Amino acid sequence: MTYQGILDRARKFERQGRAGEAAAAFAEAAEAMEARGDWAPAVAARARCARALAAAGKTGEAQRLLDTLDRGAASMPAEVRAGLDAQAAHVMAAAGRTGEAARRAWAAMSGFWALHDAKRADAAGVHAARLIVKDAGPREALRPLRELMAQMPPGGDGHRQVAKLLADAERRPDRDHDVLITDPDGAAWGRLAAALAVGAHLAVGNGVPWNTLGDDPGGDRDLLERDWGVTDHATWREQMDGLLEARNSDPAIQMVLDRRGRGADQGAWRAAIVAWCRERDIAEQTVHEVVELSGRILRYESRFRADGLLRADGRVESVYGYDFGRAVNMARWGLNAGYCDAEEAEKCVLTAGQRANQVYSSWGAFSAGYILGRMLRFDDGEFGEWYERSVAGHRVLAEDPDSPWRRMAWG
């Protein structure tokens, strides 16, 4: 077989996601080229081999091969150097060296523009922009994104994509929270995207992409241990199951909400709560506390209406959304921490989305339920920072044209 045939086979393996076989085929093609003295295409083939190795999880081997190629790159034609930079960006990104990956992608873009290869220059420029945002965060990415755009001819597809990334970063340059971030490589439509959007309150509040799962290998362990007592798969699964079954929040809240009839006034509602408690011989102090809880709920609902979280006649039917929304993020944190695999995390996210759809009738109803659950746990009727931040997140998700809540129908 000619080495062109071997390259075609390698690319086919690559398209099929068979990264290990692709790496072996690229290496075989490079050896055939070297035997004929075709050194420049051999370097390009070995660079593709390094990328395939990284995709197969062999990042150490990929980086060693890349180091060898870099040492001889100075004597190679400009096209080979640009191609090497493009592949190196993928290898370094897979190895977690995101800043270096961004610099190599940027160098590839410059090299391809010098060669008047607009298609590959655009692809490298967009890759560089995404890596910059991932490495620096939206706020710190503003300046390098502007500098990158200045080197891209306007009107092209690459320029438009980078402009979109810049616009997303500019939307809230003053802070790294309460901002909608959409990963261009993440889920954009379909069941998974809609389920991920159920966790968008926390994603917006923390300034992380709402539509990705694993984006920080090895991260989030400190958060899980500090806030949830999670240190391994077993404790992660315990917390996840509690959230998916809506057992993490105080059950008294839902009991109180369930006692309210559609046309009941406050007095009738309180009487129904008392009757339910008396039937179960609940202590008088507890009865008093749950009756007072109904009053706090009414005060929050009144404020929700004033702030646009509820319609004039709207009310909250369930706070289960608070658990379902956190379940989506628990899946992300567990995957990042290495306490579950991608398949298990995705299954949990889809379950959270499905259960939220069964309980609520719209994004707005879900959001009000989520925020009420959060307020009753942390705000304690103060309408303080917890409340202001939650309302800010709701407005971003309800009003931003790029919000998943605006682009996807509920359910």
C-alpha positions as CSV (number, residue, x, y, z in Angstrom):
1,M,0.0,0.0,0.0
2,T,1.3,3.5,-0.9
3,Y,1.7,5.9,2.0
4,Q,-1.2,7.9,0.6
5,G,-3.3,4.9,1.1
6,I,-2.0,4.5,4.6
7,L,-2.8,8.2,5.3
8,D,-6.4,7.7,4.0
9,R,-6.8,4.8,6.3
10,A,-5.5,6.8,9.3
11,R,-7.9,9.7,8.6
12,K,-10.7,7.2,8.3
13,F,-9.8,5.8,11.8
14,E,-9.7,9.4,13.1
15,R,-13.2,10.2,11.8
16,Q,-14.5,7.0,13.4
17,G,-13.0,7.9,16.8
18,R,-10.5,5.0,16.7
19,A,-7.7,7.2,17.9
20,G,-5.2,4.4,18.8
21,E,-5.5,2.8,15.4
22,A,-5.3,6.2,13.7
23,A,-2.0,6.9,15.6
24,A,-0.5,3.6,14.5
25,A,-1.5,4.3,10.9
26,F,0.0,7.8,10.9
27,A,3.2,6.4,12.3
28,E,3.3,3.7,9.6
29,A,2.8,6.4,6.9
30,A,5.6,8.5,8.4
31,E,8.0,5.6,8.3
32,A,7.2,5.0,4.6
33,M,7.8,8.7,3.8
34,E,11.1,8.7,5.7
35,A,12.2,5.6,3.8
36,R,11.8,7.6,0.6
37,G,13.4,10.7,2.0
38,D,10.2,12.7,2.1
39,W,11.0,14.4,5.3
40,A,8.5,17.3,5.3
41,P,5.4,15.2,4.9
42,A,6.8,12.7,7.4
43,V,6.9,15.4,10.0
44,A,3.3,16.3,9.2
45,A,2.3,12.7,9.6
46,R,4.1,12.3,12.9
47,A,2.4,15.5,14.1
48,R,-1.0,13.9,13.3
49,C,0.2,10.8,15.1
50,A,0.9,12.9,18.2
51,R,-2.6,14.3,18.1
52,A,-4.1,10.9,17.7
53,L,-2.1,9.6,20.7
54,A,-3.3,12.4,22.8
55,A,-6.9,11.7,21.8
56,A,-6.3,8.1,22.8
57,G,-5.3,9.2,26.3
58,K,-1.5,8.7,25.7
59,T,-0.6,12.3,26.4
60,G,2.8,11.6,27.8
61,E,3.8,9.7,24.6
62,A,2.3,12.4,22.5
63,Q,4.2,15.2,24.2
64,R,7.5,13.3,23.8
65,L,6.9,12.8,20.1
66,L,6.0,16.5,19.8
67,D,9.2,17.6,21.6
68,T,11.2,15.6,19.1
69,L,9.4,17.1,16.1
70,D,9.8,20.6,17.6
71,R,13.6,20.3,17.7
72,G,13.8,19.7,14.0
73,A,11.0,22.1,12.9
74,A,13.2,25.2,12.3
75,S,14.6,23.6,9.1
76,M,11.2,22.6,7.8
77,P,9.0,24.5,5.3
78,A,6.6,27.1,6.6
79,E,3.6,25.0,5.8
80,V,5.0,22.1,7.9
81,R,5.8,24.4,10.9
82,A,2.2,25.8,10.8
83,G,0.7,22.3,10.6
84,L,2.9,21.2,13.5
85,D,1.7,24.2,15.6
86,A,-1.9,23.3,14.8
87,Q,-1.5,19.7,16.0
88,A,0.6,20.7,19.0
89,A,-2.3,22.9,20.2
90,H,-4.5,19.8,20.4
91,V,-1.9,17.7,22.1
92,M,-1.2,20.4,24.8
93,A,-4.9,21.0,25.3
94,A,-5.4,17.3,26.0
95,A,-2.5,17.4,28.4
96,G,-4.1,20.3,30.4
97,R,-1.5,22.8,29.2
98,T,-4.2,25.2,27.9
99,G,-2.2,28.4,27.9
100,E,0.6,26.8,25.8
101,A,-2.0,25.2,23.6
102,A,-3.6,28.6,22.9
103,R,-0.2,30.1,21.9
104,R,0.5,27.2,19.5
105,A,-2.9,27.6,17.9
106,W,-2.3,31.3,17.5
107,A,1.1,30.6,15.9
108,A,-0.6,28.1,13.5
109,M,-3.1,30.8,12.5
110,S,-0.4,33.3,11.8
111,G,1.5,30.7,9.8
112,F,-1.5,29.7,7.7
113,W,-2.4,33.3,7.0
114,A,1.2,33.9,5.7
115,L,0.6,31.0,3.4
116,H,-2.8,32.4,2.3
117,D,-4.5,29.3,3.6
118,A,-7.7,31.0,4.9
119,K,-9.6,27.8,5.8
120,R,-6.9,26.4,8.1
121,A,-6.1,29.8,9.4
122,D,-9.7,30.3,10.4
123,A,-9.8,26.9,12.1
124,A,-6.6,27.6,14.1
125,G,-7.8,31.1,15.1
126,V,-11.1,29.8,16.4
127,H,-9.3,27.0,18.3
128,A,-6.9,29.6,19.8
129,A,-9.8,31.8,20.9
130,R,-11.6,29.0,22.6
131,L,-8.4,27.9,24.4
132,I,-7.8,31.5,25.5
133,V,-11.3,31.7,27.1
134,K,-10.9,28.3,28.8
135,D,-7.4,29.2,30.1
136,A,-8.0,32.8,31.2
137,G,-11.7,33.0,31.9
138,P,-14.1,35.5,30.2
139,R,-12.9,38.6,32.1
140,E,-9.1,38.0,31.4
141,A,-9.7,36.8,27.9
142,L,-11.0,40.2,26.6
143,R,-7.6,41.7,25.6
144,P,-6.1,38.6,23.9
145,L,-9.3,38.0,22.0
146,R,-9.3,41.5,20.7
147,E,-5.7,41.1,19.7
148,L,-6.5,37.8,18.0
149,M,-9.4,39.3,16.1
150,A,-7.2,42.2,14.8
151,Q,-5.1,39.6,13.0
152,M,-8.1,37.9,11.3
153,P,-9.6,39.4,8.1
154,P,-13.2,40.6,8.8
155,G,-16.0,38.9,7.0
156,G,-14.8,35.3,7.3
157,D,-16.4,32.6,9.3
158,G,-13.5,32.4,11.7
159,H,-13.7,36.2,12.4
160,R,-17.5,35.8,13.1
161,Q,-16.9,32.9,15.6
162,V,-14.2,34.8,17.5
163,A,-16.4,37.9,17.5
164,K,-19.1,35.8,19.1
165,L,-16.7,34.6,21.8
166,L,-15.6,38.1,22.4
167,A,-19.1,39.4,22.7
168,D,-19.9,36.6,25.3
169,A,-16.8,37.7,27.3
170,E,-17.7,41.4,27.1
171,R,-21.2,40.9,28.3
172,R,-20.1,41.0,32.0
173,P,-16.5,42.1,32.0
174,D,-16.7,43.5,35.5
175,R,-17.1,40.1,37.3
176,D,-16.5,36.4,36.8
177,H,-19.9,35.4,38.1
178,D,-23.6,36.0,37.2
179,V,-22.6,35.6,33.5
180,L,-23.9,33.3,30.8
181,I,-21.1,31.3,29.2
182,T,-21.8,28.8,26.4
183,D,-19.1,26.5,25.3
184,P,-19.1,26.3,21.5
185,D,-18.0,22.7,21.7
186,G,-20.6,21.7,24.3
187,A,-24.2,20.4,23.8
188,A,-26.3,23.1,22.1
189,W,-29.6,21.3,21.4
190,G,-31.4,18.2,22.3
191,R,-32.2,16.3,25.5
192,L,-28.8,16.6,27.0
193,A,-28.6,20.4,26.4
194,A,-32.1,20.9,27.8
195,A,-31.2,18.8,30.9
196,L,-27.9,20.7,31.4
197,A,-29.9,23.9,31.3
198,V,-31.8,22.8,34.4
199,G,-28.4,23.4,36.2
200,A,-27.9,26.8,34.5
201,H,-28.6,28.8,37.7
202,L,-25.4,27.6,39.4
203,A,-23.4,27.7,36.2
204,V,-24.3,31.3,35.6
205,G,-23.7,32.1,39.3
206,N,-20.3,30.6,39.2
207,G,-19.3,31.9,35.7
208,V,-18.8,28.5,34.1
209,P,-20.2,27.0,30.9
210,W,-23.7,25.8,31.4
211,N,-23.6,23.2,28.5
212,T,-20.5,21.1,29.4
213,L,-19.9,18.3,31.9
214,G,-16.2,17.5,32.3
215,D,-14.1,20.6,31.7
216,D,-11.6,20.6,34.5
217,P,-10.0,17.1,35.0
218,G,-8.9,16.7,38.6
219,G,-10.8,19.8,39.7
220,D,-13.8,20.4,42.1
221,R,-12.5,17.9,44.7
222,D,-12.0,20.6,47.3
223,L,-15.5,22.0,46.7
224,L,-17.1,18.6,47.0
225,E,-15.3,17.7,50.2
226,R,-15.8,21.2,51.8
227,D,-19.4,21.7,50.9
228,W,-20.8,18.2,50.5
229,G,-18.5,15.8,52.4
230,V,-17.8,13.9,49.2
231,T,-14.5,12.2,49.0
232,D,-15.1,9.2,46.7
233,H,-17.6,7.6,44.3
234,A,-19.7,6.2,47.1
235,T,-20.2,9.5,48.9
236,W,-20.7,11.3,45.6
237,R,-23.4,8.7,44.6
238,E,-25.1,9.1,48.0
239,Q,-25.4,12.9,47.5
240,M,-26.4,12.5,43.9
241,D,-29.2,10.1,44.7
242,G,-30.5,12.4,47.4
243,L,-30.7,15.3,44.9
244,L,-32.3,13.2,42.1
245,E,-34.9,12.0,44.6
246,A,-35.4,15.5,45.9
247,R,-34.4,14.5,49.5
248,N,-31.7,17.0,50.1
249,S,-34.0,19.9,50.9
250,D,-36.1,20.2,54.0
251,P,-39.2,18.0,53.4
252,A,-41.3,20.3,55.5
253,I,-41.2,22.9,52.7
254,Q,-42.9,20.6,50.1
255,M,-45.4,19.3,52.7
256,V,-46.5,22.9,53.4
257,L,-46.8,23.7,49.7
258,D,-48.8,20.5,49.1
259,R,-51.4,21.6,51.7
260,R,-52.3,24.7,49.8
261,G,-55.4,24.3,47.7
262,R,-55.8,26.3,44.4
263,G,-58.3,28.8,45.8
264,A,-57.3,28.6,49.5
265,D,-56.7,31.8,51.3
266,Q,-53.9,32.1,54.0
267,G,-56.2,31.1,56.8
268,A,-57.4,28.0,55.0
269,W,-53.9,27.1,54.1
270,R,-52.7,27.3,57.7
271,A,-55.7,25.3,58.9
272,A,-54.8,22.5,56.4
273,I,-51.2,22.5,57.6
274,V,-52.3,22.2,61.3
275,A,-54.8,19.5,60.5
276,W,-52.2,17.4,58.6
277,C,-49.8,17.8,61.6
278,R,-52.4,16.9,64.2
279,E,-53.3,13.7,62.3
280,R,-49.7,12.6,62.8
281,D,-49.3,13.8,66.4
282,I,-46.6,16.2,65.5
283,A,-45.2,18.3,68.4
284,E,-46.8,21.8,68.8
285,Q,-43.5,23.6,68.4
286,T,-43.0,21.9,65.0
287,V,-46.6,22.8,64.0
288,H,-45.9,26.4,64.9
289,E,-42.7,26.4,62.8
290,V,-44.3,24.9,59.7
291,V,-47.2,27.3,59.9
292,E,-44.7,30.2,60.1
293,L,-42.9,28.6,57.1
294,S,-46.1,29.2,55.0
295,G,-45.9,32.9,55.9
296,R,-42.3,33.1,54.7
297,I,-43.3,31.4,51.5
298,L,-46.0,34.0,50.9
299,R,-43.6,36.9,51.5
300,Y,-41.1,35.4,49.0
301,E,-43.9,34.9,46.4
302,S,-45.0,38.5,46.8
303,R,-41.4,39.7,46.2
304,F,-41.1,37.3,43.3
305,R,-44.1,38.9,41.6
306,A,-42.7,42.3,42.2
307,D,-39.4,41.3,40.7
308,G,-40.8,39.5,37.7
309,L,-40.1,35.9,38.8
310,L,-43.8,35.1,39.0
311,R,-46.8,36.3,37.1
312,A,-49.3,38.6,39.0
313,D,-51.3,35.5,39.9
314,G,-48.4,33.1,40.0
315,R,-47.2,31.0,42.9
316,V,-44.7,28.2,43.6
317,E,-46.0,24.7,43.5
318,S,-42.7,22.8,44.3
319,V,-39.2,23.4,45.5
320,Y,-37.9,20.1,44.1
321,G,-36.3,22.1,41.3
322,Y,-33.6,23.3,43.8
323,D,-32.4,19.7,44.1
324,F,-32.7,18.9,40.4
325,G,-30.7,21.9,39.5
326,R,-28.0,21.1,41.9
327,A,-28.0,17.4,40.7
328,V,-26.9,18.6,37.2
329,N,-23.9,20.4,38.8
330,M,-23.2,17.5,41.1
331,A,-22.7,15.4,38.0
332,R,-20.3,18.0,36.6
333,W,-18.3,18.2,39.8
334,G,-18.2,14.4,40.2
335,L,-16.9,14.0,36.7
336,N,-14.3,16.7,37.1
337,A,-13.2,15.2,40.5
338,G,-12.9,11.7,39.0
339,Y,-15.6,10.2,41.1
340,C,-17.7,9.0,38.2
341,D,-17.3,8.5,34.4
342,A,-18.8,10.5,31.6
343,E,-21.6,7.9,31.0
344,E,-22.8,8.0,34.6
345,A,-22.6,11.8,34.8
346,E,-24.6,12.2,31.6
347,K,-27.2,9.7,32.8
348,C,-27.7,11.6,36.1
349,V,-28.1,14.9,34.2
350,L,-30.7,13.4,31.9
351,T,-32.6,12.0,34.9
352,A,-32.5,15.5,36.6
353,G,-33.9,17.1,33.5
354,Q,-36.6,14.5,33.1
355,R,-37.8,14.8,36.7
356,A,-37.8,18.6,36.5
357,N,-40.0,18.4,33.4
358,Q,-42.4,16.1,35.3
359,V,-42.8,18.6,38.1
360,Y,-42.8,22.0,36.4
361,S,-44.6,23.4,33.4
362,S,-42.1,26.0,32.2
363,W,-38.6,27.4,32.6
364,G,-40.1,30.2,34.7
365,A,-42.0,27.9,37.0
366,F,-38.9,25.8,37.5
367,S,-36.7,28.9,38.2
368,A,-39.2,30.2,40.8
369,G,-39.2,26.8,42.5
370,Y,-35.4,26.6,42.4
371,I,-35.0,30.1,43.9
372,L,-37.5,29.6,46.6
373,G,-35.8,26.4,47.7
374,R,-32.5,28.2,47.8
375,M,-33.9,31.2,49.7
376,L,-35.5,29.1,52.4
377,R,-32.2,27.4,53.0
378,F,-29.8,30.4,52.9
379,D,-31.6,33.8,52.8
380,D,-33.9,33.4,55.9
381,G,-36.3,36.1,54.8
382,E,-33.6,38.8,54.6
383,F,-33.8,39.4,50.8
384,G,-30.0,39.9,51.0
385,E,-27.1,38.9,48.7
386,W,-28.4,35.4,48.2
387,Y,-31.6,36.8,46.9
388,E,-30.1,39.5,44.7
389,R,-27.6,37.0,43.2
390,S,-30.4,34.5,42.5
391,V,-32.6,37.2,40.8
392,A,-29.6,38.3,38.7
393,G,-29.1,34.8,37.5
394,H,-32.8,34.4,36.7
395,R,-32.8,37.5,34.6
396,V,-29.7,36.5,32.7
397,L,-31.3,33.2,31.8
398,A,-34.8,34.7,31.1
399,E,-33.7,37.6,29.1
400,D,-30.3,36.9,27.3
401,P,-31.1,36.0,23.7
402,D,-28.4,33.3,23.8
403,S,-29.8,31.7,27.0
404,P,-30.8,28.1,26.6
405,W,-34.1,29.0,28.3
406,R,-34.8,31.3,25.3
407,R,-33.7,28.9,22.6
408,M,-35.2,25.6,23.8
409,A,-38.8,24.9,24.8
410,W,-39.4,23.5,28.2
411,G,-39.9,19.7,28.2
